[in-house]
């Protein structure tokens, strides 16, 4: 499980919400299967819809992997949300 609070503590070099969003995409592409937003990101550029954006950053990787058939390890079939392997 990828907890937002742990990710922030382990990556103190992050300077912006956009950096955090990119890191979450990276973690998803590396095989993280679950994500939980347990704190609000502390960056001045954090938008009101921060939770939705971070969830989308995490899940979009799985949708891309399924659609492209490139073998990403997350195994999510996109909007159906079923496991593929």
C-alpha positions as a Markdown table, in Angstrom:
| # | Residue | x | y | z |
|---|---|---|---|---|
| 1 | Unk | 0.0 | 0.0 | 0.0 |
| 2 | Unk | 1.3 | 3.4 | -1.0 |
| 3 | Unk | 0.4 | 5.9 | 1.7 |
| 4 | Unk | 0.7 | 9.6 | 0.8 |
| 5 | Unk | 2.1 | 10.5 | 4.2 |
| 6 | Unk | 4.9 | 7.9 | 3.9 |
| 7 | Unk | 5.7 | 9.0 | 0.3 |
| 8 | Unk | 6.1 | 12.7 | 1.5 |
| 9 | Unk | 8.3 | 11.7 | 4.4 |
| 10 | Unk | 10.5 | 9.6 | 2.2 |
| 11 | Unk | 10.8 | 12.3 | -0.5 |
| 12 | Unk | 11.6 | 15.5 | 1.3 |
| 13 | Unk | 13.2 | 16.9 | -1.8 |
| 14 | Unk | 9.7 | 17.4 | -3.5 |
| 15 | Unk | 9.1 | 21.1 | -4.1 |
| 16 | Unk | 5.6 | 21.1 | -5.6 |
| 17 | Unk | 2.4 | 19.3 | -6.1 |
| 18 | Unk | 3.4 | 18.7 | -9.8 |
| 19 | Unk | 6.5 | 16.9 | -8.5 |
| 20 | Unk | 4.4 | 14.8 | -6.2 |
| 21 | Unk | 2.0 | 13.9 | -9.0 |
| 22 | Unk | 4.9 | 12.8 | -11.2 |
| 23 | Unk | 6.3 | 10.7 | -8.3 |
| 24 | Unk | 2.9 | 8.9 | -7.8 |
| 25 | Unk | 2.8 | 8.1 | -11.5 |
| 26 | Unk | 6.3 | 6.6 | -11.2 |
| 27 | Unk | 5.4 | 4.5 | -8.2 |
| 28 | Unk | 2.3 | 3.2 | -10.0 |
| 29 | Unk | 4.4 | 2.3 | -13.0 |
| 30 | Unk | 6.8 | 0.5 | -10.8 |
| 31 | Unk | 4.1 | -1.9 | -9.6 |
| 32 | Unk | 2.4 | -0.3 | -6.6 |
| 33 | Unk | -1.1 | -1.7 | -6.5 |
| 34 | Unk | -2.9 | 0.4 | -3.9 |
| 35 | Unk | -2.8 | 4.0 | -3.0 |
| 36 | Unk | -4.2 | 5.9 | 0.0 |
| 37 | Unk | -4.4 | 9.7 | 0.5 |
| 38 | Unk | -4.2 | 10.1 | 4.3 |
| 39 | Unk | -2.9 | 13.7 | 4.4 |
| 40 | Unk | -3.2 | 16.8 | 2.3 |
| 41 | Unk | 0.1 | 17.7 | 0.4 |
| 42 | Unk | 1.8 | 20.7 | 2.0 |
| 43 | Unk | 2.7 | 22.5 | -1.2 |
| 44 | Unk | 1.5 | 26.0 | -2.0 |
| 45 | Unk | 0.4 | 24.9 | -5.5 |
| 46 | Unk | -1.8 | 22.1 | -4.1 |
| 47 | Unk | -5.2 | 22.4 | -5.9 |
| 48 | Unk | -8.6 | 22.1 | -4.3 |
| 49 | Unk | -9.1 | 18.8 | -6.1 |
| 50 | Unk | -5.7 | 17.4 | -5.0 |
| 51 | Unk | -7.1 | 14.0 | -3.9 |
| 52 | Unk | -8.9 | 13.4 | -7.3 |
| 53 | Unk | -5.8 | 14.4 | -9.2 |
| 54 | Unk | -3.4 | 12.1 | -7.2 |
| 55 | Unk | -5.9 | 9.2 | -7.5 |
| 56 | Unk | -6.1 | 9.9 | -11.3 |
| 57 | Unk | -2.3 | 10.0 | -11.5 |
| 58 | Unk | -2.1 | 6.6 | -9.8 |
| 59 | Unk | -4.8 | 4.9 | -11.7 |
| 60 | Unk | -4.1 | 6.3 | -15.2 |
| 61 | Unk | -0.9 | 4.2 | -15.4 |
| 62 | Unk | -2.9 | 1.0 | -15.0 |
| 63 | Unk | -5.4 | 2.1 | -17.7 |
| 64 | Unk | -2.5 | 2.9 | -20.0 |
| 65 | Unk | -0.8 | -0.5 | -19.4 |
| 66 | Unk | -4.0 | -2.4 | -20.2 |
| 67 | Unk | -4.8 | -0.4 | -23.3 |
| 68 | Unk | -1.3 | -0.6 | -24.7 |
| 69 | Unk | -0.7 | -4.2 | -23.8 |
| 70 | Unk | 2.8 | -3.3 | -22.8 |
| 71 | Unk | 2.9 | -5.6 | -19.8 |
| 72 | Unk | 2.9 | -3.1 | -16.9 |
| 73 | Unk | 2.9 | -5.0 | -13.6 |
| 74 | Unk | -0.1 | -3.2 | -12.0 |
| 75 | Unk | -2.5 | -5.4 | -13.9 |
| 76 | Unk | -5.6 | -3.1 | -13.7 |
| 77 | Unk | -7.9 | -3.1 | -16.6 |
| 78 | Unk | -8.7 | 0.6 | -16.5 |
| 79 | Unk | -12.2 | 1.7 | -15.7 |
| 80 | Unk | -13.4 | -1.9 | -15.2 |
| 81 | Unk | -11.0 | -2.2 | -12.3 |
| 82 | Unk | -10.6 | -6.0 | -12.5 |
| 83 | Unk | -7.3 | -7.7 | -11.9 |
| 84 | Unk | -5.6 | -9.2 | -15.0 |
| 85 | Unk | -2.8 | -11.1 | -13.4 |
